[in-house]
Amino acid sequence: MATTDVSPMDQNPTPPKQPSFQQHCPPDFPRKVFAETIATYLLVFVTCGSAAISSVDEHKISRLGASVAGGLIVTVMIYAVGHVSGAHMNPAVTLAFAAVRHFPWKQVPFYGAAQLTGAISASFTLRVLLHPIKHVGTTSPSGSDLQALIMEIVVTFSMMFITSAVATDTKAIGELAGIAVGSAVCITSILAGPISGGSMNPARSIGPAIASGEYKGIWVYVVGPVTGTLMGAWSYNLIRMRDKPHHAISPHSSSFKLRRMNNQDGEV
């Protein structure tokens, strides 16, 4: 009777290899994380610093001036590091991009940690520089928590809807992305400022809260922006016009950088 020899390798097949860290996070990933840390640091330094000075003396910086400063720093940082890290500067924005497959989920925790690190560092810097001002740009509801929550959802939805258009849609005018998003931040913060503070960014609220020891209504500035960005990203995805089927992103893709990559693919 014939016999069949079975090697130990056949009896115990090698399990498939799990994706490595390098596959999810390319060699230049630390550079992206560092860029996000710096960008968020400068964002919080300018927005919270302006807000803190304005709250003490509106003759130095008015509320309108603080809103304009916030919009301008967003514009500047998008042009400065958008090609490096995507210039998210906001954990809610990173989460929303991942939810609509424009950013790898594996990289979300690293971006979130970088953004919080930048925000907290900037807030403690302001605490030292602006002493004796105690509240370095903290956000808290001026009315009820519900009013502030709804306002944060609406203004963050608006900001993310515009961001999704200029950052991910090749049919939009990508060269004006920084101006469009910065203007959206400026306009919405002018409206939301008297009601919720116009945060639109969990890192922008958490950093000053930790540095100032003031946590009133902090949950509003986590739930509101996250809800608003998810709704904004999903809503734009519903109305997006496509010439070709939507493909999953690679680990190298990220928001404002993605626009440039898609344009290059179309030119080939």
Secondary structure as UniProt FT lines:
FT   HELIX           8..11
FT   HELIX           21..24
FT   TURN            27..28
FT   HELIX           29..56
FT   TURN            58..60
FT   HELIX           63..81
FT   TURN            82..85
FT   HELIX           91..99
FT   TURN            100..101
FT   HELIX           105..107
FT   HELIX           108..129
FT   TURN            130..132
FT   HELIX           145..168
FT   TURN            170..171
FT   HELIX           174..176
FT   HELIX           177..192
FT   TURN            193..196
FT   HELIX           202..212
FT   TURN            216..219
FT   HELIX           220..239
FT   TURN            251..252
FT   HELIX           255..267
//
